[in-house]
Amino acid sequence: MNKLLQVKNVIWKEGKHYVAQCLNVDVSSFGRTKKEASVNLQEALELYFEGAKPFAAAKVERPEIFGVALRYA
């Protein structure tokens, strides 16, 4: 029996491409459009979970985006 695993993803533009990243597991992908990045991420997630157990995904509830200022040389 197949179970449904819900994951949360973010997407942003970086240069000429869009980057899509899953917040539940360390998987990301990219594409020329948001749609392409999203489709590529879904494919990457399917491959990731192909041999993994779904409970390996961290539960993410109400994610918030925030900035941090860092000093660097």
Secondary structure, 3 states (H helix, E strand, C coil): CCCCCCCCEEEEEECCEEEEEECCCCCEEEECCHHHHHHHHHHHHHHHHHCCCHHHCCCCCCCCCCCCCCCCC
